[in-house]
Amino acid sequence: MISVGQRYTKYGLSPSFGRKLKDEEKPDYEKTMNDAFDYLGINNRALIIHGSAFPDKKNSKSQSISKEYSLATLNGKNPFIGSPYMAKEFTDFVKMNGFNSIQLGPNGRLNKRDNSPYHASVFAQNELFLDYDSLKTDEYANILSDKDFKSVKVFKEKPAQNYDMTNFNEAQFVSKTITHIAYKNFKKKLANGDIKAEKLNTEFSEYKNKNDYWLEKDSVFRLFSDIYGTDNFEKWENPLDKNLISRMNKGDKAAQIRYEQVKTRPNAEQKIDEYKFIQFLTEKQEQDDKLIRSETGMKYIGDLLVGFSYADEWANPDAFLKDWRVGAPDGGENGGPQLWGIAVLNPNKLFNEDGSLGVSGQLLKNKIERTIDGVENVRVDNAMGLVDPYVYKNSAVRKDGTISPKDRDFLANTDLDPNHNYPRIMHDILIPTLKEHGINPHDVVWENLGNQSDTFKKVFYDGKYNDKDGEKTFKDEKFKGVTYSKGIKMEYNNDYTYSFMATHDNEPSVQLLDQNWIYSNEGWNPLYLAGYLVPPYNNEQTEKSAEFCRKIEKDKNARLDAKYAELFRGTPNVQVSFSDFFGINKTYNVAGQENKENWKLRLPNNYEDNYHKSIETGEGHAMNMPELLSLAVNSKAGLAIMRKEKTEDEAKSEILDLQKRLNHWNNVLKEPEN
């Protein structure tokens, strides 16, 4: 086996340098990473990075104006925000390092003045993600040109040392400018009988017909949102406008007249059509990108957010309980609950008496299918919210953000769901819908963190719920959740399907090194880590294990690497946050807090250079995959020997070639750049 010293040369006396892989080396490097993960039994390896945090194109060029600012013209993507579409260079780099999936955030359209993707629309998609280069092609009727690009000036703050930041306001401005140009060009080409534009228009018409169940009302909602300057319809001054759809559903003539009046205002028809067209372009690109990914093997994991946006709630008022919202039992103001402000689906309208889906159930199914449509797998955000949500009465919230215990509880403890319909959602709506679309529910990322109710435990872990016909049990639909590996010992961890050190909701793992709790935590204990990762199965290995123990006890960076290697030993599926992988010491989202920096962290376009520089210097602590996987592979083989599952010769011969290759690539990454 490779010695500990060889694997951890960056902590020893040997000088280290970093270089990027040559094109001809990349296939062998990727194969080695995949072979290592396969040996470790890790099926799904996901990098967690939301679409907005994707980098700009590598060839993005700008003119330096000062130390802080640069000037450029549009180069094919929105320069102020990332995009998961047409991001082949980046996904190839991720895939080369052994990841076979990327976990995105919700890809819905953002609310006005709210950057959180978890408040975004369920149905309308984020037009800020459009790849403008695609709109210059024949497939998109060449509705943009180089001249159009040059007309948009990009005045931008320069990135920090190893990260960039999304500027949502500027991103919105660029998007509105360039998509308006694209729409005008499309209409002009269509009027002139352009064949490619006519073909695109046929696709546009099909899209409108297919999505009319949400698109029409959503388009009108945008008109009202512009009138009032906010998506929060509760703040709209006119009570009729707040409750327009509900009153229309009841046959209210005044509501119907008002709806038509807003639609026929000057320029309203054009605004609606333009909005629908931009939504069409966004979905078309999402599907194009999915087709490209199917050829590369890289999968996207979509985020099935627990809530609905203001637009979704306004357009579907009969599907929700009045005055009730979803939150979490703790972590809020003054030690109280978190008040998320998310509408609660009406339990009594989830299912009809004949067992078919009611308006609430159908809306939920549509939401699930909409999320699945552009991805290969899903993460279920707050899985408990689809079984037994923690709910509170919105009108009872005090001015200081607190609320009496009598006005909040798990849904099962209230009288809001007398027929116990909510516990049926998972097995009667969610899982069947996943299976209909070819997704194995056991591959899903079930986010089950936080305070769990007894009802949730029964449904999620035991596959049971009670209905009018008695208790139902689903033997193949019992699930394990996810876990933070940062605070536990992973050696005997068999209770989870996905593990991770950090997510989009907490600090990068390097910041844990400055938190005192880890130095008294058993999961960070050098004796445990050394025994698990360098098993002392004979005298020679005992000395190596002791040497490794001394190293990680003295060097906190080496101890973090040990925890990363431990992550690759614990569960069949792992996730790694982009800040951890690229060594960015900045938090993407401070969960539960209103923070002006939330959701802004982003990779710069020179992410690959920064990654290799971090491998060379140790600054930022990027993850050296050959080094970490080598340690994990040795751990598995060593434990097999120690537990007498295999002889020493059998275990060593099994990994000999793999370890040679891992060591080779570890050395290559530290070679000086020519």
C-alpha positions, 0 to 999 in steps of 0.5 A, spaced: 500 500 500 502 507 498 505 510 505 501 515 509 507 520 507 506 519 500 499 521 500 500 527 504 506 530 501 503 537 502 503 536 509 511 534 509 517 537 507 517 536 499 515 542 495 509 541 491 506 545 485 500 545 481 498 544 474 492 543 470 491 536 466 493 536 459 487 534 454 490 527 453 490 526 460 483 527 462 480 521 460 485 516 464 484 521 470 476 521 470 477 513 469 481 513 475 476 517 479 470 513 477 474 506 479 476 509 486 468 511 487 466 504 484 471 500 489 468 504 495 461 502 493 459 510 492 453 510 487 451 517 486 456 523 487 453 529 487 456 536 487 452 541 490 451 548 486 445 552 485 444 554 478 446 562 479 453 559 482 455 556 476 461 560 473 461 565 467 464 562 460 472 561 461 473 566 455 469 571 458 474 578 456 473 585 459 477 591 459 480 593 466 477 600 468 480 600 475 482 596 481 474 594 482 471 595 476 471 592 468 467 593 462 465 588 457 460 587 452 455 581 452 459 574 451 453 569 451 451 568 458 448 573 463 455 576 466 451 577 473 449 570 474 450 563 473 447 558 469 446 551 469 444 550 461 449 549 456 455 549 461 459 543 458 466 546 460 464 546 467 460 539 467 466 536 464 471 538 469 466 536 475 465 529 471 472 528 470 473 529 478 469 523 479 462 526 480 456 523 476 451 528 478 450 536 480 445 538 485 441 544 483 437 549 487 430 550 485 430 553 478 423 557 478 422 564 477 425 569 482 420 573 486 421 581 486 426 583 490 427 576 493 433 572 491 431 566 495 430 560 490 426 557 495 421 562 494 421 562 487 415 559 482 414 552 482 412 553 474 415 559 471 422 558 470 428 562 471 429 566 465 436 569 468 439 562 466 438 563 459 444 562 454 444 567 449 449 564 445 444 559 443 439 564 441 444 566 435 443 559 432 438 556 426 435 552 432 432 559 435 431 562 428 437 567 429 433 571 434 440 574 437 446 577 433 453 579 435 451 586 433 445 585 439 451 583 444 455 589 442 449 593 444 449 591 451 455 594 455 457 590 462 460 594 467 462 589 473 465 589 479 471 584 479 471 578 482 474 576 489 481 572 490 477 565 488 470 567 488 465 571 484 458 574 487 451 574 483 448 581 482 441 580 482 439 587 480 444 587 474 442 580 472 435 582 471 437 588 467 441 585 462 435 579 462 430 584 460 434 588 455 437 582 451 430 578 451 426 584 449 431 585 443 430 577 442 423 577 442 422 583 437 427 580 432 423 574 433 416 578 431 420 581 426 422 575 422 415 572 423 412 578 420 417 577 414 416 570 413 422 567 415 422 560 415 426 558 421 422 563 425 415 560 423 418 553 425 420 556 432 413 559 432 410 552 431 414 550 437 412 556 441 404 555 440 405 547 442 408 550 448 403 555 450 398 549 449 401 544 453 402 549 459 396 553 459 394 550 465 398 555 469 401 559 464 395 564 462 394 566 469 401 566 471 402 571 465 396 575 468 399 575 475 405 578 472 401 584 470 398 585 477 405 584 480 408 590 475 402 594 477 403 594 485 411 593 484 411 586 488 409 579 488 406 579 495 399 579 493 397 580 500 400 587 499 396 589 493 391 595 495 385 592 491 381 587 495 378 584 488 385 584 485 388 580 491 382 574 491 381 575 483 382 568 481 378 565 487 372 570 486 372 568 478 372 561 480 365 562 484 362 566 478 363 573 480 362 578 474 366 583 477 372 579 478 372 577 470 371 584 468 377 586 472 381 580 469 379 582 462 380 589 463 388 588 466 389 583 460 387 589 455 390 595 457 395 598 453 401 594 451 398 588 456 397 583 450 404 584 447 407 584 455 403 577 456 406 574 449 413 576 450 413 573 457 410 567 455 415 567 449 421 568 454 418 562 458 418 558 452 425 559 450 427 557 458 424 551 457 426 549 450 434 550 453 432 546 459 430 540 454 436 541 450 441 541 455 438 535 458 439 531 451 446 533 451 447 531 458 444 524 456 450 523 452 455 525 457 452 521 463 452 527 467 445 528 471 442 534 474 438 533 481 432 538 481 430 541 488 423 539 489 422 545 494 416 544 499 413 551 498 409 555 492 410 562 490 406 568 491 404 567 483 402 559 484 398 561 490 394 567 487 393 563 481 390 556 485 387 559 491 382 553 492 388 549 493 390 552 500 388 553 507 386 560 508 391 563 514 395 557 515 403 557 513 408 552 513 414 553 518 419 549 522 418 548 530 425 551 532 430 556 530 426 562 529 426 569 533 427 568 541 428 561 540 421 560 537 419 557 531 421 559 524 416 562 520 417 561 513 410 564 510 409 558 505 402 556 504 399 550 506 395 545 501 388 544 503 388 537 506 381 536 505 382 537 497 388 532 496 383 527 494 376 526 492 371 521 495 373 516 489 380 516 491 382 521 485 386 527 486 382 533 488 385 540 486 390 540 492 393 533 490 393 535 482 396 541 483 402 538 487 402 532 482 403 538 477 409 541 481 412 534 482 412 533 474 414 540 473 420 539 477 422 532 474 421 535 467 428 538 466 432 533 470 434 526 472 433 526 479 430 530 485 432 532 492 425 533 496 426 539 500 423 538 507 420 531 506 416 532 512 413 538 509 409 533 505 407 528 510 406 532 517 408 539 516 409 544 522 404 549 521 402 556 524 396 561 524 399 567 520 394 572 523 396 570 530 404 572 529 405 578 533 409 584 531 416 581 534 415 575 530 413 570 535 407 566 536 403 563 541 404 555 542 396 554 541 397 557 534 402 552 531 403 545 531 405 539 527 399 538 522 397 531 525 396 535 532 391 539 529 383 538 527 385 541 520 386 534 517 380 530 519 381 525 514 389 524 515 390 525 507 397 529 508 400 522 510 398 519 504 401 524 500 408 520 500 405 513 498 399 515 494 402 522 490 409 523 490 412 516 490 408 514 484 409 520 480 417 519 481 416 512 478 412 514 472 418 518 470 423 513 471 426 515 478 427 510 483 425 513 490 431 510 493 435 514 489 432 521 491 435 525 496 430 525 502 432 532 506 429 529 513 433 534 517 430 537 523 425 536 528 421 530 526 414 528 528 411 521 530 407 521 524 413 523 519 417 517 522 411 512 521 410 514 514 417 515 512 421 510 515 416 504 516 412 506 510 405 506 513 399 510 514 392 510 516 386 511 512 379 509 512 380 502 510 385 501 515 393 501 516 397 501 509 404 498 509 409 499 503 414 494 504 419 497 498 417 504 500 421 505 507 426 510 506 433 512 510 434 520 510 441 524 509 446 526 514 451 531 516 457 527 517 461 533 520 459 531 527 459 523 527 463 517 526 461 514 519 465 508 521 458 504 523 453 509 519 448 505 516 442 509 517 443 514 511 443 514 504 446 520 502 452 524 507 455 530 506 460 535 510 456 541 508 450 543 503 448 550 500 445 552 507 451 552 512 458 554 512 464 551 508 467 545 512 474 549 512 470 554 517 469 548 522 477 548 524 475 554 527 470 552 531 472 549 538 466 543 538 470 539 533 476 538 538 472 534 543 467 531 538 468 523 537 467 524 529 474 528 529 478 524 534 485 523 531 485 516 534 478 514 531 480 517 524 487 514 524 484 507 526 478 508 521 482 510 515 489 507 516 487 500 520 493 497 524 492 490 522 499 489 523 506 492 526 508 496 520 501 498 519 500 500 527 506 505 526 503 508 520 497 509 523 500 512 529 504 517 524 498 519 521 494 520 528 500 524 530 500 528 523 492 530 524 492 531 531 498 537 530 495 539 523 488 541 523 488 542 515 490 534 515 484 533 519 479 536 515 482 532 509 481 526 514 474 527 515 473 528 507 476 521 506 471 519 511 465 521 508 467 517 502 467 511 506 460 512 510 454 511 505 453 509 498 451 516 496 455 522 497 454 530 496 460 535 496 458 543 496 462 547 491 465 551 496 468 545 499 470 542 493 473 549 490 476 551 497 472 557 497 472 560 505 465 563 504 458 561 506 453 561 500 447 561 504 446 563 512 440 558 513 434 562 517 437 569 517 436 575 513 443 576 510 444 581 504 450 576 502 445 570 501 445 566 495 450 570 491 456 566 492 459 564 485 465 561 482 469 565 477 470 563 470 478 562 472 475 556 477 480 551 474 486 555 475 484 557 482 482 550 484 489 547 482 493 553 485 489 551 492 492 544 491 499 547 490 499 552 496 493 549 500 490 556 501 483 555 501 483 548 502 480 545 495 479 537 495 485 533 492 481 528 489 486 523 488 489 524 495 483 523 498 480 517 494 487 514 495 486 514 503 479 512 502 481 506 498 486 504 503 481 504 509 477 500 505 482 494 504 485 495 510 479 494 514 477 488 510 484 485 512 483 487 519 476 484 520 479 478 516 474 478 510 480 478 506 487 476 506 492 481 506 495 479 499 488 479 496 486 486 499 493 489 496 492 485 490 485 488 489 487 495 489 494 495 487 493 498 480 488 503 482 493 506 488 498 506 483 494 510 478 491 515 484 498 516 486 500 518 479 495 523 478 496 526 485 503 527 483 501 530 477 497 535 480 503 537 484 507 538 478 510 545 476 506 548 470 510 548 464 
